């Protein structure tokens, strides 16, 4: 089973906490990450989900009361030669 990490981001965007866990797949890992997204506070709380050394994405709270916003990491562009 893959190992996952959730990094909880503080209001300033820096890591404030980290949780390691095991999940059957990315779907289960995503459900676990969503439990840590917190929109109850004015500044909210975002989380990053990692599978080993690979960042799956960032979940940010939606301040309009909807589902959290998911952003995939940007991939570096390859230069054409």
Beta strands, then each sheet from edge to edge (+ up, - down):
strand 1: 3-9
strand 2: 15-22
strand 3: 46-51
strand 4: 54-60
strand 5: 69-71
sheet 1: 2+ 1- 3+ 4- 5+
end
